[in-house]
């Protein structure tokens, strides 16, 4: 469009002025579909030529926004008449800028298009409701070479967005807001800052709009004008109650660190899309006993000051953690790892480690007496279970490494380990001919040294060494051909070959509990195992690991 207008200007020396005006009008009619007045120069020229817009023109000059209306843009200018601006003409420059920026759009709209829009975006980034506009019908659709001018009989002050409103609340009023804005810094908003000229060095001069940068706003963008949000501010007593509830499961090294983390997590859980009760964080918030103390309608949603709000932690804020087998971070030898697509698997994939597993069966005569070897020992039959015997692992404690962000809570650990190979099921009528697949899990706690495997095959930095020694792990077994989630328990391990010896039990011992003292990232190793002091490390199958938190009743 701009190119068309510039080309038409070049014809001025040849074609009559009246024809040019008609041609320009036709071009704008095609673009914005209006039938208003003909081309009137720039939108600034049109404003200056209308005596009813003298106050608006003076404000443009004082704020230096006259350069914008005289610039190479395509604008819609909603110019309030003198009567509408009577109370604003003596305001400060910043207040004048606030008005000016709320009456200019970088898109062109004729009167019909304005009537069809619920709102339009202005150069301040805010959406202006068209229902607030009262167009002067006799002075609308004034076509200019950089846009269209409409005279309006109302001046509309922009509503503050949620972020802007919250910043007007005095420090010390709400714990929640003090914690939120302690993380902010002010930077130039390049999208909303408008170039109003150039300096003596030829560099652009901007009417700088400042905005806040805050890591919270990356996940709760309450300064954005393109969506509607609800921001819930809790009164201080309500905020303290929920923070303490969170802190129990978010322990850190110090009370101060714990409180800070719990506060951060709670702040994230109190911002919603409009009319929703599930926060942007995915946490469901209980408003069934809540009371709204105060409400502010912002340009991008609502701010509600409330009390009586509750958040359930179980299966909500603190959910079971599912670690997919195929998401392993590293492994002993990737060449023997197969990530397999399986319809039964969580996420559609599982992992198999190629190895050789063996099981033995004692042999008996038909009368039930043992069959003896020449040395007097009882005879045995060995069953072998393998996959791809050309490429397999024979090492003990072959591992798959994982991590997960955990809370300071007791967990039960489950996994699905499904051996679906038909050759591993019922090689004969004896139960030993079906593979019983046993695997181990080691763990290191948040903030501690991560797990590693030394050259002797020992897993180092296992957190269980503090309970029962380094030769302890979580263990579970599954039967080939059977899909069944297994509950892992602590077992002691044999010193040399590291196969499971006995389940850890006792009057004061819970063999199933995985007790995490501090919220953070825990590391896990799933390892293969032998079934005896000799033999290969064995195969592995894994679909997922699941950590189920034990949340106290009422939390």
HELIX and SHEET records of a PDB file:
HELIX    1   1 UNK A    2  UNK A    9  1                                   8    
HELIX    2   2 UNK A   17  UNK A   32  1                                  16    
HELIX    3   3 UNK A   43  UNK A   49  1                                   7    
HELIX    4   4 UNK A   51  UNK A   53  5                                   3    
HELIX    5   5 UNK A   54  UNK A   63  1                                  10    
HELIX    6   6 UNK A   66  UNK A   69  1                                   4    
HELIX    7   7 UNK A   93  UNK A  101  1                                   9    
HELIX    8   8 UNK A  111  UNK A  116  1                                   6    
HELIX    9   9 UNK A  130  UNK A  132  5                                   3    
HELIX   10  10 UNK A  137  UNK A  139  5                                   3    
HELIX   11  11 UNK A  162  UNK A  168  1                                   7    
HELIX   12  12 UNK A  175  UNK A  181  1                                   7    
HELIX   13  13 UNK A  215  UNK A  218  5                                   4    
HELIX   14  14 UNK A  236  UNK A  247  1                                  12    
HELIX   15  15 UNK A  255  UNK A  268  1                                  14    
HELIX   16  16 UNK A  325  UNK A  327  5                                   3    
HELIX   17  17 UNK A  334  UNK A  336  5                                   3    
HELIX   18  18 UNK A  346  UNK A  348  5                                   3    
HELIX   19  19 UNK A  422  UNK A  424  5                                   3    
HELIX   20  20 UNK A  431  UNK A  433  5                                   3    
HELIX   21  21 UNK A  465  UNK A  468  1                                   4    
SHEET    1   A 4 UNK A 104  UNK A 105  0                                        
SHEET    2   A 4 UNK A  75  UNK A  80 -1                                        
SHEET    3   A 4 UNK A 147  UNK A 152  1                                        
SHEET    4   A 4 UNK A 142  UNK A 144 -1                                        
SHEET    1   B 2 UNK A 119  UNK A 121  0                                        
SHEET    2   B 2 UNK A 127  UNK A 129 -1                                        
SHEET    1   C 2 UNK A 185  UNK A 188  0                                        
SHEET    2   C 2 UNK A 210  UNK A 213 -1                                        
SHEET    1   D 2 UNK A 194  UNK A 198  0                                        
SHEET    2   D 2 UNK A 204  UNK A 207 -1                                        
SHEET    1   E 4 UNK A 271  UNK A 273  0                                        
SHEET    2   E 4 UNK A 229  UNK A 234 -1                                        
SHEET    3   E 4 UNK A 301  UNK A 307  1                                        
SHEET    4   E 4 UNK A 291  UNK A 298 -1                                        
SHEET    1   F 4 UNK A 321  UNK A 324  0                                        
SHEET    2   F 4 UNK A 544  UNK A 549 -1                                        
SHEET    3   F 4 UNK A 410  UNK A 416 -1                                        
SHEET    4   F 4 UNK A 485  UNK A 487 -1                                        
SHEET    1   G 4 UNK A 321  UNK A 324  0                                        
SHEET    2   G 4 UNK A 544  UNK A 549 -1                                        
SHEET    3   G 4 UNK A 410  UNK A 416 -1                                        
SHEET    4   G 4 UNK A 513  UNK A 515 -1                                        
SHEET    1   H 7 UNK A 330  UNK A 331  0                                        
SHEET    2   H 7 UNK A 399  UNK A 406 -1                                        
SHEET    3   H 7 UNK A 520  UNK A 527 -1                                        
SHEET    4   H 7 UNK A 436  UNK A 444 -1                                        
SHEET    5   H 7 UNK A 472  UNK A 479 -1                                        
SHEET    6   H 7 UNK A 489  UNK A 493 -1                                        
SHEET    7   H 7 UNK A 500  UNK A 503 -1                                        
SHEET    1   I 3 UNK A 337  UNK A 341  0                                        
SHEET    2   I 3 UNK A 349  UNK A 353 -1                                        
SHEET    3   I 3 UNK A 540  UNK A 542 -1                                        
SHEET    1   J 2 UNK A 356  UNK A 362  0                                        
SHEET    2   J 2 UNK A 380  UNK A 386 -1                                        
SHEET    1   K 2 UNK A 452  UNK A 453  0                                        
SHEET    2   K 2 UNK A 459  UNK A 460 -1                                        
END                                                                             
